[in-house]
Amino acid sequence: MNETLWIAFALVDLCMVLVVYRLFGRVGLFGLIVFNLLLCNIQVLKTVELFGLTTTLGNVLYASVFLATDLLSEFHGKKEARKGVLLGFVALVMMVAYMQIALLFQPAADDFAQPHLAALFGFMPRIALASMAAYLVSQMHDVWAFHAIRERTGGRMLWLRNNASTVVSQLLDSAIFCFIAFWGVFPLNVFLEIMLSTYIIKVAVAALDTPFIYLARRMFRRGAGDADRLEDAGRADGTAWQAAHKH
């Protein structure tokens, strides 16, 4: 059941990336990066069995963050992709800080949430430190590698820059995250299995997202990013109005 659910979850999540992009343009991708990043840092606390491997949940949501970053890189440039990465990083820092403050409040006598929140977010500082370090390094590398490959291929072979940049970036992410988050928490054999399985699952999702980035390119040409173009047009109209009424 886990495998069937995982495949369905991955397909739905990747489809939602395109839906959000189609409806809201690059602003939607910024919001999706923040949403998926925060949620996957909660889901990562749960370990599951997939295809005979022990891995952490949250890999699907995190892998789709790479798809969103690649969409920003492909259609809106390196600057917008880095902006999305930094927005996700700031949101993660804020979540960790705010939840630690929330845990400091003395609960009421009939409160039931405190132990559950403590169980989830009490471990969060270490998880968040691991996630923040892995996220920032891997995503910045992904943006750099994506554009480096694009420049060397003259804008051709979208599949290559999408997969090559993500595969290496996911390796960096898995190694950094697992070492900071789980070193000393699990026995060595379990630790290595989690790190390897996490990377394998992420690479599988990365390969799965290739048709989606091609579909996004067709959508972009046929109208995806309309919100961006309307925003740009409105900005241009505003600039023209100011120039016309300057004097």
Secondary structure by P-SEA (a helix, b strand, c coil): caaaaaaaaaaaaaaaaaaaaacccaaaaaaaaaaaaaaaaaaccbbbbccccccccaaaaaaaaaaaaaaaaacccaaaaaaaaaaaaaaaaaaaaaaaaaaacccccccccaaaaaaaccaaaaaaaaaaaaaaaaaaaaaaaaaaaaaaacccaaaaaacaaaaaaaaaaaaaaaaacccccccaaaaaaaaaaaaaaaaaaaaaaaaaaaaaaaaaaaccaaaaaaaaaaaaaaaaaaaaacc
